[in-house]
Every structure is written in structure tokens, then in C-alpha cells.
Amino acid sequence: MLFRSDGPDRCEISSVVPGSAAEAAGLIRDDVIIGIEDTKVTRFKDLQDAVNKHIPGDEVEVRFQRGGEIQTVKLRLRRLEES
């Protein structure tokens, strides 16, 4: 996933790498990540910190906003080269 920042309070996906864990979980461009497990995400650093608490193979719950609606998906973390 690549992210763009539309301000200090947003972690918005700018693109999803084909074959990635994000794509497999159904995340798409313009989704805004708002949480990983129990961690609130308001910026890219929050996302990095939350993901870094886990290892490849862990399944995490990702909360995101799409079109004004909050949704949740399970995502199995993996190394980029495994995508």
C-alpha cells in the first residue's frame, strides 16, 4: 500500500500493490485506515507503529472508512516480497 496524507489526521491509501495482503483483504485506493487492532490510526506513523508490533503471518483487524462508512477486515501480514 502507498499512502497520501491529506492532513495530520488522515491515513489514506493512495494505491494498493497488486498481490499484496492489502489487496487480498479488499482494501482499495481512497480507503482511510482508522485502526489496527486496538490502536487508533490518525497518521501513517500510527499505522507503522501498530503493524510493527506484529510479525509476518499474524492476522490483524483493520478498521477503515470507505465512502463515509466504517468497515472492518482481517488482514494476514506478510513481507512485501511474499506478495
C-alpha positions as a LaTeX table, in Angstrom:
\begin{tabular}{lrrr}
\hline
Residue & $x$ (\AA) & $y$ (\AA) & $z$ (\AA) \\
\hline
Met1 & 0.00 & 0.00 & 0.00 \\
Leu2 & 1.05 & 3.53 & $-0.60$ \\
Phe3 & $-0.41$ & 6.34 & 1.45 \\
Arg4 & $-1.02$ & 10.01 & 0.99 \\
Ser5 & $-1.56$ & 12.47 & 3.77 \\
Asp6 & $-4.42$ & 14.94 & 3.45 \\
Gly7 & $-3.54$ & 16.48 & 6.79 \\
Pro8 & $-2.35$ & 15.38 & 10.21 \\
Asp9 & $-5.49$ & 13.35 & 10.95 \\
Arg10 & $-5.69$ & 11.02 & 7.96 \\
Cys11 & $-4.05$ & 7.81 & 6.78 \\
Glu12 & $-5.49$ & 7.48 & 3.29 \\
Ile13 & $-4.48$ & 4.77 & 0.82 \\
Ser14 & $-3.21$ & 6.25 & $-2.45$ \\
Ser15 & $-2.64$ & 2.88 & $-4.15$ \\
Val16 & $-2.65$ & $-0.83$ & $-3.38$ \\
Val17 & 0.15 & $-3.10$ & $-4.60$ \\
Pro18 & $-1.24$ & $-5.93$ & $-6.77$ \\
Gly19 & $-0.96$ & $-9.28$ & $-4.97$ \\
Ser20 & $-0.39$ & $-7.63$ & $-1.58$ \\
Ala21 & $-2.03$ & $-8.51$ & 1.72 \\
Ala22 & $-3.98$ & $-5.24$ & 1.47 \\
Glu23 & $-5.38$ & $-6.24$ & $-1.91$ \\
Ala24 & $-6.25$ & $-9.73$ & $-0.62$ \\
Ala25 & $-8.14$ & $-8.11$ & 2.27 \\
Gly26 & $-10.12$ & $-5.94$ & $-0.15$ \\
Leu27 & $-8.61$ & $-2.57$ & 0.71 \\
Ile28 & $-8.72$ & $-0.08$ & $-2.15$ \\
Arg29 & $-7.49$ & 3.37 & $-3.12$ \\
Asp30 & $-9.03$ & 6.19 & $-1.04$ \\
Asp31 & $-9.86$ & 3.94 & 1.93 \\
Val32 & $-8.84$ & 5.71 & 5.15 \\
Ile33 & $-7.24$ & 3.46 & 7.78 \\
Ile34 & $-8.59$ & 4.40 & 11.21 \\
Gly35 & $-7.39$ & 1.50 & 13.34 \\
Ile36 & $-5.28$ & $-1.64$ & 13.63 \\
Glu37 & $-6.42$ & $-3.98$ & 16.40 \\
Asp38 & $-6.83$ & $-1.72$ & 19.48 \\
Thr39 & $-4.63$ & 1.08 & 18.10 \\
Lys40 & $-6.24$ & 4.23 & 16.72 \\
Val41 & $-4.63$ & 5.35 & 13.46 \\
Thr42 & $-4.71$ & 9.02 & 12.51 \\
Arg43 & $-1.48$ & 9.21 & 10.52 \\
Phe44 & 0.93 & 6.93 & 8.70 \\
Lys45 & 3.31 & 6.69 & 11.69 \\
Asp46 & 0.46 & 5.29 & 13.82 \\
Leu47 & $-0.08$ & 2.60 & 11.20 \\
Gln48 & 3.64 & 1.75 & 11.05 \\
Asp49 & 3.86 & 1.51 & 14.86 \\
Ala50 & 0.77 & $-0.72$ & 15.07 \\
Val51 & 1.98 & $-3.08$ & 12.32 \\
Asn52 & 5.48 & $-3.24$ & 13.82 \\
Lys53 & 4.02 & $-4.83$ & 16.97 \\
His54 & 3.31 & $-7.92$ & 14.87 \\
Ile55 & 5.25 & $-10.33$ & 12.69 \\
Pro56 & 4.57 & $-11.71$ & 9.21 \\
Gly57 & 1.87 & $-14.35$ & 9.43 \\
Asp58 & $-0.08$ & $-12.55$ & 12.17 \\
Glu59 & $-3.68$ & $-11.76$ & 11.36 \\
Val60 & $-4.79$ & $-8.26$ & 12.38 \\
Glu61 & $-8.10$ & $-6.48$ & 12.36 \\
Val62 & $-8.05$ & $-3.34$ & 10.23 \\
Arg63 & $-10.72$ & $-0.68$ & 10.65 \\
Phe64 & $-11.16$ & 1.70 & 7.75 \\
Gln65 & $-13.55$ & 4.23 & 6.35 \\
Arg66 & $-14.90$ & 3.94 & 2.81 \\
Gly67 & $-17.46$ & 6.36 & 1.46 \\
Gly68 & $-18.38$ & 7.60 & 4.94 \\
Glu69 & $-18.96$ & 4.06 & 6.26 \\
Ile70 & $-16.67$ & 2.35 & 8.79 \\
Gln71 & $-15.76$ & $-1.23$ & 7.91 \\
Thr72 & $-13.53$ & $-3.93$ & 9.36 \\
Val73 & $-11.43$ & $-6.60$ & 7.63 \\
Lys74 & $-8.94$ & $-9.23$ & 8.77 \\
Leu75 & $-5.56$ & $-8.97$ & 7.11 \\
Arg76 & $-2.74$ & $-11.52$ & 7.31 \\
Leu77 & 0.57 & $-9.66$ & 7.47 \\
Arg78 & 3.35 & $-10.76$ & 5.17 \\
Arg79 & 6.62 & $-9.48$ & 3.85 \\
Leu80 & 6.41 & $-7.41$ & 0.68 \\
Glu81 & 8.44 & $-9.99$ & $-1.26$ \\
Glu82 & 5.78 & $-12.59$ & $-0.34$ \\
Ser83 & 3.13 & $-10.53$ & $-2.15$ \\
\hline
\end{tabular}
